[in-house]
């Protein structure tokens, strides 16, 4: 009974941390509100509240069934058979130290915030110039079909269109560097390519013009909230707390997650100072997030020093990636594609260095499968939306700010143009 209470307490605490990280009002995954322009704050939060609600509904309606066979509309999830649960506990191969057994309802809540996280990554990359309702229409498809399909091939264990099974090839992604983060970035990249850059971002001579965020203290607060919430994402993915080995694994995941984030922030800050002669706060924040994304693929097997090294590498990579995307005129206001896409891939490729059960070939095939599926299907959906309803606001609406055109209210009315 004590062990059951411990596990239930862990699940509740973990789910609370995940909800805090994925759906909080002051910071959203990949898009701290302070990191976008002053005229888009209300619209950004409108999108975040709506996308989280849509994610919950679509994953409940069909997504969880596609990914795990949980039944359309979660049919049957409300019932539990205590005798069967106890029988499962008594007959599992490794006894008390065997695999986790948990409520399907708890698993749904755990998984649904991962879905919302993937969609919220898109939000940051298309900020300040995308139509609200086009974005929400895309959210329906991504959270209801696109993400659950690739999730069924990875965490769900199903064969990719009946051709090959990623787990058999040595693919491993502990808490979603590729399955969640790179997938969200792939969908974002498809949208950004069709959407185009913000007006005034790139000059005719190739110059990159900075468009500053509206509230860097808020962006910093958002990063700290994400940093804390990430312990729920990664630690919760151990899925068990009832024995010594599992408890220690959770502790190691916490330790390594924190170490990677710290190293990512420091590495990005130092590199920014070397490159720009300034201690760029936005780079430091993205460095911390990059460290978190990189370690997410495998936080349980590295030593603390390895986790620190991986985080530092991620912090360096994300700075160069953000610079490179700007040179390619791929406009990503908050660096979401770099943080979650480029570093998500890096995280997958680092897994075999500490986890002997995985392989570089398996990681590459898994990454390619996720990216090709999500990018190609997203590109099709974005293209259809562009033809049917348009995905970009008008030049006038973009100048005035999407707060006015989409929401009819401003996040910062005290700074309204006179």
Secondary structure, 3 states (H helix, E strand, C coil): CHHHHHHHHHHHHHHHHHHHHHHCCCEECCEEHHHCCCCCHHHHHHHHHHHHHHHHHHHHHHHHHHHHCCCHHHCCCCCCCHHHHHHHHHHCCCHHHCCCCCCHHHHHHHHHHHHHHHHHHHHHHCCCCECHHHHHHHHHHHHHHHHHHHHHHCCCCCCECCCECHHHHCCCCCCCHHHHHHHHHHHHHHHHHHHCCCCCCECCCCCECCCCCCCHHHHHHHHHHHHHHHHHHHHHCCCCCCCHHHHHHHHHHHHHHHHHHHHHHHHHHHHHHHHHCCCCHHHHHHHHHHHHHHHHCCCCCCCHHHHHHHHHHHHHHHHHHHHHHHHCCCCCCCCHHHHHHHHHHHHHHHHHHCCCCCCHHHHHHHHHHHHHHHHHHHHHHHHHHHHHCCCECCHHHHHHCHHHHHHCCCCCHHHCCC
